[in-house]
Amino acid sequence: MGEYGSETYGDKIAGVYDEWFDAPEDTETTVDFLRELGGAGPVLELGIGTGRIALPLGRKGVEVHGIDASEAMVEKLRSKPGGESVPVTLGDFAEVGVEGRFSLVYVVFNTFFALLSQEDQVRCFASVARHLGAGGAFVVEAFVPDLSRFTFGQTPQTRHVGTDEVVIEYSRHDPVRQRVDSQNVAIREDGARLYPVSLRYAWPSELDLMARLAGLTLRERYGGWNRQPFIQASETHISVYEKIGPEAPIR
Ligand SMILES: C[S@@+](CC[C@H](N)C(=O)[O-])C[C@H]1O[C@@H](n2cnc3c(N)ncnc32)[C@H](O)[C@@H]1O
């Protein structure tokens, strides 16, 4: 996908993101889980977006900071009650370019896979490890890759059918680079809009290896935010990593 940068997904989807994905009943268990792990904070969200998770977490008394590459997404966050005061660094979370240490760093909703190379994903783990305080945790929510979605390395998949709109996802899969390039095409009476997204997926075992390279180890893994067991049929995982050794200096 030419000209696709770390800001592209957010810049294109910011206008419809909350309408498509913000369902408060789904976020409650996520927020409770993160609150329990992070305490009063400070905590850091990688790819904070429109604040779908960060704002309700902040309302529970947690000091939430964020990083995001898309100004359009951060503008949406800023326009919401409480959004103005959340410290957000604009940039790429492959390198966690923020000061200080955090009781919790988290990246949810498959956002870790927005880093499009193994090298960037490894760099991100290492950077997170340097920003975790004593006893701190790194939480990753991600899908378990399901290659049976693709026929001859591609899909169309109907995402949404409404009276005034249909959303179809067209994807191509590259198993060598573990990469999926997609366009969500929203067709309405007044025309079509394109919402591109590229991902580099990894299996849980590869994430665990990246964690070990960074001096982190898997503390817990669940199949959902309600701490459901992670089993063969799990479509998603919540992985909690912690530091193996003593605190390293921030570099
Ligand atoms: C799927 S959204 C998730 C937003 C929010 N975490 C949530 O759960 O609703 C992914 C977010 O990550 C941001 N993002 C994607 N790649 C990024 C990168 N390399 N560095 C920083 N932010 C990135 C996007 O701009 C977008 O806001």
The ligand as a MOL file (V3000), in Angstrom:
LIG
                    3D

  0  0  0     0  0            999 V3000
M  V30 BEGIN CTAB
M  V30 COUNTS 27 29 0 0 0
M  V30 BEGIN ATOM
M  V30 1 C -7.4300 0.9250 16.2580 0
M  V30 2 S -7.0470 2.5320 16.8110 0 CHG=1
M  V30 3 C -7.1170 2.2770 18.5680 0
M  V30 4 C -7.3790 3.5400 19.3320 0
M  V30 5 C -7.5980 3.3150 20.8230 0
M  V30 6 N -6.4610 2.6500 21.4210 0
M  V30 7 C -8.8360 2.4650 21.0280 0
M  V30 8 O -8.7080 1.3670 21.5570 0
M  V30 9 O -9.9190 2.9000 20.6550 0 CHG=-1
M  V30 10 C -5.2940 2.6100 16.5230 0
M  V30 11 C -4.6630 3.9400 16.9230 0
M  V30 12 O -3.2470 3.8070 16.8530 0
M  V30 13 C -2.6940 4.9110 16.1600 0
M  V30 14 N -1.4590 4.4280 15.5230 0
M  V30 15 C -1.3290 3.5160 14.5430 0
M  V30 16 N -0.0330 3.2920 14.2690 0
M  V30 17 C 0.6780 4.0960 15.1080 0
M  V30 18 C 2.0650 4.3000 15.3280 0
M  V30 19 N 2.9980 3.6260 14.6420 0
M  V30 20 N 2.4340 5.1860 16.2860 0
M  V30 21 C 1.5040 5.8770 16.9970 0
M  V30 22 N 0.1600 5.7050 16.8290 0
M  V30 23 C -0.2350 4.8240 15.8980 0
M  V30 24 C -3.7740 5.3440 15.1850 0
M  V30 25 O -3.6090 6.6890 14.7750 0
M  V30 26 C -5.0270 5.0980 16.0000 0
M  V30 27 O -5.3680 6.2280 16.7430 0
M  V30 END ATOM
M  V30 BEGIN BOND
M  V30 1 1 1 2
M  V30 2 1 2 3
M  V30 3 1 2 10
M  V30 4 1 3 4
M  V30 5 1 4 5
M  V30 6 1 5 6
M  V30 7 1 5 7
M  V30 8 2 7 8
M  V30 9 1 7 9
M  V30 10 1 10 11
M  V30 11 1 11 12
M  V30 12 1 11 26
M  V30 13 1 12 13
M  V30 14 1 13 14
M  V30 15 1 13 24
M  V30 16 1 14 15
M  V30 17 1 14 23
M  V30 18 2 15 16
M  V30 19 1 16 17
M  V30 20 1 17 18
M  V30 21 2 17 23
M  V30 22 1 18 19
M  V30 23 2 18 20
M  V30 24 1 20 21
M  V30 25 2 21 22
M  V30 26 1 22 23
M  V30 27 1 24 25
M  V30 28 1 24 26
M  V30 29 1 26 27
M  V30 END BOND
M  V30 END CTAB
M  END
